[in-house]
Amino acid sequence: MIKAIVTDIEGTTSSLSFVKDVLFPYARAHLAEFVRSHADEADVKALLDDARAEAGADLDTEQLIKQFIQWIDEDRKITPLKSLQGLIWEAGYRQGDFTGHVYSDAVQNLTKWHNEGIPLYVYSSGSVYAQKLLFGYSDFGDMTPLFSGYFDTHIGGKREQAAYEKIAVQSGLPADTILFLSDIKEELDAARAAGFKTIWLTRDSAPNAQAEHRQVANFDQIDF
Protein backbone atom coordinates (compact mmCIF):
# COMPACT_ATOMS: atom_id res chain seq x y z
CA MET A 1 0.00 0.00 0.00
CA ILE A 2 1.35 3.42 -0.97
CA LYS A 3 1.44 5.77 2.00
CA ALA A 4 3.52 8.62 0.52
CA ILE A 5 4.66 9.90 -2.86
CA VAL A 6 7.98 11.55 -3.69
CA THR A 7 8.15 13.37 -7.03
CA ASP A 8 10.92 14.76 -9.17
CA ILE A 9 10.31 18.11 -10.91
CA GLU A 10 12.10 18.44 -14.28
CA GLY A 11 10.47 16.20 -16.85
CA THR A 12 8.01 14.90 -14.26
CA THR A 13 5.79 17.64 -12.83
CA SER A 14 7.27 20.34 -15.05
CA SER A 15 8.70 20.64 -18.54
CA LEU A 16 12.43 20.33 -19.06
CA SER A 17 12.27 23.32 -21.38
CA PHE A 18 11.02 25.64 -18.61
CA VAL A 19 14.09 24.95 -16.52
CA LYS A 20 16.49 24.80 -19.47
CA ASP A 21 15.14 27.67 -21.56
CA VAL A 22 13.75 30.03 -18.90
CA LEU A 23 15.22 29.52 -15.43
CA PHE A 24 18.83 28.67 -16.24
CA PRO A 25 19.35 31.50 -18.78
CA TYR A 26 17.70 33.98 -16.40
CA ALA A 27 20.02 33.02 -13.55
CA ARG A 28 23.08 33.16 -15.80
CA ALA A 29 22.15 36.59 -17.16
CA HIS A 30 21.50 38.09 -13.72
CA LEU A 31 24.14 36.28 -11.64
CA ALA A 32 26.98 38.82 -11.84
CA GLU A 33 24.76 41.77 -10.96
CA PHE A 34 23.10 39.84 -8.13
CA VAL A 35 26.37 38.71 -6.53
CA ARG A 36 27.93 42.18 -6.74
CA SER A 37 24.81 43.78 -5.23
CA HIS A 38 24.25 41.26 -2.41
CA ALA A 39 27.72 39.90 -1.59
CA ASP A 40 27.71 41.48 1.89
CA GLU A 41 24.32 40.05 2.91
CA ALA A 42 24.60 37.18 5.37
CA ASP A 43 22.83 34.48 3.34
CA VAL A 44 24.67 35.33 0.12
CA LYS A 45 28.00 35.68 1.93
CA ALA A 46 27.54 32.17 3.36
CA LEU A 47 26.88 30.79 -0.13
CA LEU A 48 29.98 32.51 -1.48
CA ASP A 49 32.07 30.98 1.32
CA ASP A 50 30.60 27.55 0.48
CA ALA A 51 31.49 28.13 -3.17
CA ARG A 52 35.08 28.98 -2.24
CA ALA A 53 35.28 25.74 -0.27
CA GLU A 54 33.84 23.83 -3.22
CA ALA A 55 36.34 25.43 -5.60
CA GLY A 56 39.22 24.85 -3.17
CA ALA A 57 40.50 28.41 -3.51
CA ASP A 58 40.09 31.79 -1.80
CA LEU A 59 38.43 33.48 -4.78
CA ASP A 60 37.45 37.14 -4.79
CA THR A 61 34.00 38.26 -5.91
CA GLU A 62 34.82 38.56 -9.61
CA GLN A 63 36.59 35.20 -9.61
CA LEU A 64 33.60 33.65 -7.88
CA ILE A 65 31.28 35.06 -10.54
CA LYS A 66 33.42 33.44 -13.25
CA GLN A 67 33.42 30.17 -11.29
CA PHE A 68 29.61 30.20 -10.96
CA ILE A 69 29.22 30.89 -14.69
CA GLN A 70 31.60 28.03 -15.48
CA TRP A 71 29.61 25.67 -13.26
CA ILE A 72 26.39 26.75 -14.98
CA ASP A 73 27.88 26.16 -18.42
CA GLU A 74 29.10 22.73 -17.31
CA ASP A 75 25.67 21.94 -15.81
CA ARG A 76 27.31 21.11 -12.49
CA LYS A 77 25.09 20.14 -9.54
CA ILE A 78 26.98 22.33 -7.06
CA THR A 79 24.92 22.99 -3.92
CA PRO A 80 25.94 26.66 -3.34
CA LEU A 81 25.28 27.38 -7.03
CA LYS A 82 21.80 25.84 -6.78
CA SER A 83 21.07 27.92 -3.70
CA LEU A 84 22.30 31.11 -5.38
CA GLN A 85 20.17 30.39 -8.44
CA GLY A 86 17.18 30.07 -6.13
CA LEU A 87 17.74 33.56 -4.76
CA ILE A 88 18.03 35.00 -8.27
CA TRP A 89 14.89 33.18 -9.41
CA GLU A 90 13.00 34.52 -6.40
CA ALA A 91 13.53 38.04 -7.71
CA GLY A 92 12.27 36.94 -11.13
CA TYR A 93 9.15 35.29 -9.73
CA ARG A 94 8.35 38.24 -7.47
CA GLN A 95 8.79 40.69 -10.34
CA GLY A 96 6.48 38.61 -12.52
CA ASP A 97 9.18 37.88 -15.09
CA PHE A 98 7.86 34.30 -15.30
CA THR A 99 5.70 31.74 -13.45
CA GLY A 100 6.59 28.16 -12.59
CA HIS A 101 5.52 25.67 -15.24
CA VAL A 102 3.58 22.66 -13.97
CA TYR A 103 1.68 20.19 -16.14
CA SER A 104 -2.09 20.32 -15.56
CA ASP A 105 -2.26 16.53 -15.10
CA ALA A 106 0.34 16.81 -12.34
CA VAL A 107 -1.63 19.55 -10.58
CA GLN A 108 -4.90 17.62 -10.74
CA ASN A 109 -3.48 14.37 -9.44
CA LEU A 110 -1.23 15.89 -6.78
CA THR A 111 -4.27 17.78 -5.50
CA LYS A 112 -6.36 14.59 -5.51
CA TRP A 113 -3.72 12.59 -3.64
CA HIS A 114 -3.28 15.38 -1.12
CA ASN A 115 -7.04 15.50 -0.54
CA GLU A 116 -7.00 11.73 -0.01
CA GLY A 117 -4.51 12.22 2.82
CA ILE A 118 -1.39 10.94 1.05
CA PRO A 119 1.72 12.92 2.09
CA LEU A 120 3.54 14.38 -0.91
CA TYR A 121 7.24 15.22 -1.09
CA VAL A 122 9.50 16.81 -3.69
CA TYR A 123 13.04 15.62 -4.42
CA SER A 124 14.97 17.63 -7.00
CA SER A 125 18.57 18.58 -7.74
CA GLY A 126 17.39 22.19 -7.56
CA SER A 127 17.54 23.69 -4.08
CA VAL A 128 14.59 23.37 -1.72
CA TYR A 129 14.25 27.13 -1.96
CA ALA A 130 13.98 26.95 -5.76
CA GLN A 131 11.46 24.12 -5.49
CA LYS A 132 9.23 26.17 -3.20
CA LEU A 133 9.46 29.14 -5.57
CA LEU A 134 8.45 27.08 -8.61
CA PHE A 135 5.40 25.63 -6.87
CA GLY A 136 4.66 28.81 -4.93
CA TYR A 137 4.55 30.91 -8.09
CA SER A 138 3.22 28.20 -10.43
CA ASP A 139 0.97 28.67 -13.44
CA PHE A 140 -1.82 27.41 -11.17
CA GLY A 141 -1.06 29.64 -8.18
CA ASP A 142 0.44 28.63 -4.85
CA MET A 143 0.79 24.83 -4.74
CA THR A 144 3.05 24.65 -1.69
CA PRO A 145 0.21 23.62 0.70
CA LEU A 146 0.08 20.29 -1.16
CA PHE A 147 3.53 19.21 0.00
CA SER A 148 4.67 17.80 3.32
CA GLY A 149 8.37 18.28 2.64
CA TYR A 150 11.14 19.01 0.16
CA PHE A 151 14.54 17.40 -0.47
CA ASP A 152 17.54 18.51 -2.52
CA THR A 153 21.19 17.54 -2.90
CA HIS A 154 21.85 18.30 0.76
CA ILE A 155 20.39 14.85 1.47
CA GLY A 156 22.49 13.23 -1.26
CA GLY A 157 22.70 12.76 -5.00
CA LYS A 158 19.57 11.63 -6.82
CA ARG A 159 21.36 8.60 -8.24
CA GLU A 160 22.54 7.45 -4.81
CA GLN A 161 20.62 4.76 -2.91
CA ALA A 162 21.57 6.31 0.44
CA ALA A 163 19.68 9.52 -0.37
CA TYR A 164 16.40 7.63 -0.71
CA GLU A 165 17.09 5.69 2.47
CA LYS A 166 17.45 9.02 4.28
CA ILE A 167 14.20 10.30 2.74
CA ALA A 168 12.39 7.21 4.00
CA VAL A 169 13.77 7.78 7.48
CA GLN A 170 12.74 11.44 7.48
CA SER A 171 9.25 10.57 6.22
CA GLY A 172 8.86 8.08 9.05
CA LEU A 173 7.51 5.45 6.66
CA PRO A 174 8.82 2.08 5.43
CA ALA A 175 10.56 2.48 2.07
CA ASP A 176 8.28 -0.05 0.40
CA THR A 177 5.25 2.15 1.11
CA ILE A 178 6.73 5.15 -0.73
CA LEU A 179 6.27 5.75 -4.47
CA PHE A 180 8.95 7.70 -6.36
CA LEU A 181 8.11 9.44 -9.65
CA SER A 182 10.86 10.49 -12.07
CA ASP A 183 11.81 10.66 -15.74
CA ILE A 184 15.38 9.42 -15.14
CA LYS A 185 16.13 5.69 -15.05
CA GLU A 186 19.22 5.99 -12.84
CA GLU A 187 17.24 7.88 -10.20
CA LEU A 188 14.53 5.24 -10.29
CA ASP A 189 17.19 2.52 -9.99
CA ALA A 190 18.58 4.14 -6.85
CA ALA A 191 15.12 4.58 -5.34
CA ARG A 192 14.18 0.98 -6.04
CA ALA A 193 17.47 -0.22 -4.52
CA ALA A 194 16.41 1.63 -1.35
CA GLY A 195 13.09 -0.25 -1.38
CA PHE A 196 10.86 2.41 -2.97
CA LYS A 197 8.13 1.66 -5.47
CA THR A 198 8.86 3.47 -8.75
CA ILE A 199 7.07 4.88 -11.81
CA TRP A 200 8.86 6.32 -14.84
CA LEU A 201 7.29 9.39 -16.51
CA THR A 202 8.02 9.41 -20.25
CA ARG A 203 6.03 12.56 -21.18
CA ASP A 204 7.28 13.06 -24.77
CA SER A 205 7.58 9.42 -25.79
CA ALA A 206 5.28 6.41 -25.69
CA PRO A 207 5.62 4.17 -22.60
CA ASN A 208 7.60 0.97 -23.08
CA ALA A 209 5.96 -2.03 -21.44
CA GLN A 210 9.35 -3.79 -21.36
CA ALA A 211 11.15 -1.03 -19.44
CA GLU A 212 12.82 -1.88 -16.13
CA HIS A 213 10.40 0.42 -14.30
CA ARG A 214 6.71 0.83 -15.04
CA GLN A 215 6.32 3.69 -17.52
CA VAL A 216 3.43 6.13 -17.91
CA ALA A 217 3.01 9.12 -20.21
CA ASN A 218 1.57 11.42 -17.53
CA PHE A 219 0.10 11.58 -14.05
CA ASP A 220 -3.38 10.56 -15.27
CA GLN A 221 -2.01 7.07 -15.97
CA ILE A 222 -0.65 6.57 -12.46
CA ASP A 223 -2.60 4.17 -10.27
CA PHE A 224 -1.60 2.26 -7.18
N, C-alpha and C positions, 0 to 999 in steps of 0.2 A: 504493500500500500504506500502510495506517495504522500508524504507528509510535509514536504517543502520542495520548492523549485528554485534553482539557481540558474540565472540566464546571463549569457554573454550579451554584448551590445552590437558591435560592428558585424554586419552581415546576418544578425540574428533578430534583434528588435529594431535595428536601424540600418539604413543603407550604408554600404562601404563608401559610396561616393560622397555622402555628406561629410564624413570624417576626412576623407582624402582630398576632396575638392573644395570644401568650405572651411572646416576647422583648422586643419594643418596649415594651409596657406595663410589664413588669417593670423595664426600665432607666429608664423615665421615673419610675416610682414610687420608685425607690431612688437616683436620681441625686443629689439634694440632700444626702441623708445621707452618701452615699459621698464626694462631693467635700469636704464639710466635715470628714469624718473622716480623709481621706487626702491633703489638699492639700499637706502638707509632705513627702510621700514623693517620691523622685526621679522615678520614672516618671510619677506623676500630675502633679507639678509641671511636667514637660516638656510634657505634653499641654495643661495649662492655658496655658502660654506659647504653644504653637502655636495654641490657640484665640484668644488675644488677638491674635496676628498675623493670623489669619483674619478676625477681627472688625474689625481696624484700630483698636483702642482699648485703652487700658490699664485693663481692667476688674478690679474687685476680685472676691473669691470669690462674693459674692451676685449680682453682676451677671453673672458668668460662668455661674452656675447658670441664671439667667433666659435667657441667650443659648443655652445648650445645650437647654433646654426648648423655646425657640422654634424652633431648628433641627430638633428631633425632630418638633414639630407641623407643620413645613413639609416634612417628609420630605427634608431636605437631606442630600446625600452628602458631609458634611464629614469629612475624614480624622481630626482629633483627636476628634471626636464618636464616630466609629466605633470608635476605639481605646479610648475611655473606656467605651463600651457593652460592649466585650469584657471589660474588667476587672470591670464590674458583673455581667455574665452568669457570669463565672468563679465568683463567690461563690455565685450561684444554683445552678449545676451541682454545685459541691462540697457544698453543703448539701442536695442532693437535691430542690430545689424543682421541678425539671423535668429531662427528658432531651431530647437532640437528636432531632427527628423526621427519619427517613430512610425513604423508600419501600422496601419489601422487594425490589421488582424492581431498584431501584438497587443495593442491597447485594449481591444475588446476581450481577449482571452486573459490577459493579466488582470484586468478588472474583474472578470468572472471568477477567476481562481481566488483573488483576494476576498471577494464577497462570500466565497464558499469557506473561508477561514484557513486557506493554505498560505503559510508564510512564503513570501517571495524575496529573493536576494539577487543582487547584481554582482557579477565578477568580471572585471574588464582590466585590460592592461592600462587603460586610462585611469588617472587618479580618482579616488572616491569623490573628491571635490568636483572634478569634471563630469563624473557620472551624475551627480546630483544636479548640476547645472543643466545637462542635456534633458533630463527628465523633468526638472523644475520649470524649464522654459521650453517645453516641447510644443510641437504643432497642435497638440490637444490640451494644452494648459499644464497645470502643475500635477505631475503624476507621482511625486515623491511619497504621498501618503500610502501608495500601494505597497511600498517596499519595507521589509523588516530590517534590512541591513545591506551594506555595500562592502565589497572586497576589491583590492587592487594588488599591485605587485609587492606591496609591503608584506603580504601574507605568503608570497612566493610566486614563482613563474607559473604561467597558465599551462605549461606542458610538464609540470612537475607533480607527481603523485602526492607529495607531502603537502602541497598547498591545499588540495581538496580534503585531505585528512584533517588539516587545521580548520577548514571551513565547517566540516561536520562537527568537530568538537565545539566550535563557537556557536553553531546552531542548536547544539544540545540534542541532536537527533542521530540515530544510527545512519551510517552512510548509505545503506541499501534502501532507505526510505526517502532519499533525496534524488530528484531528477535534475540533470544538468543539460542545458540547451546551448548548442554552439554550432558554428559553421565550419569549425576547424577540427579535422580528424585527430591530430596529435593532442589537442586539449581534451577531446572526448576519450581518447585512450588513457590519458592520465587520470581523468575522473573515474573511469570504469575500474582502473587498477586500484583506486582508493575505495571501491565498493559502490560508487554512485550508479544509478540508472542513467542512461544517456539517450538523447535524440539529436540527430544531425539535421540542421536546417540547410536546405540547398538553395532556396530562394530563386536563383536565376537559371537553374537547371532541373531537369526532371529527376525525381528520387530514383535511386537504384536499389532494388529489392535485395541485391546481393552484397550490398555494402556491409562493412564490419559493424556499423551502428545503424539502428533504424533511422531511415531518412524520411523527412517530410518537406514539402515545398513551403509551408507557412504554418503559423500557429493554429489555424483552423483545423489542420489535420492531426494535431496532437491530441491523443487520448490516453488515459491511464487509469 
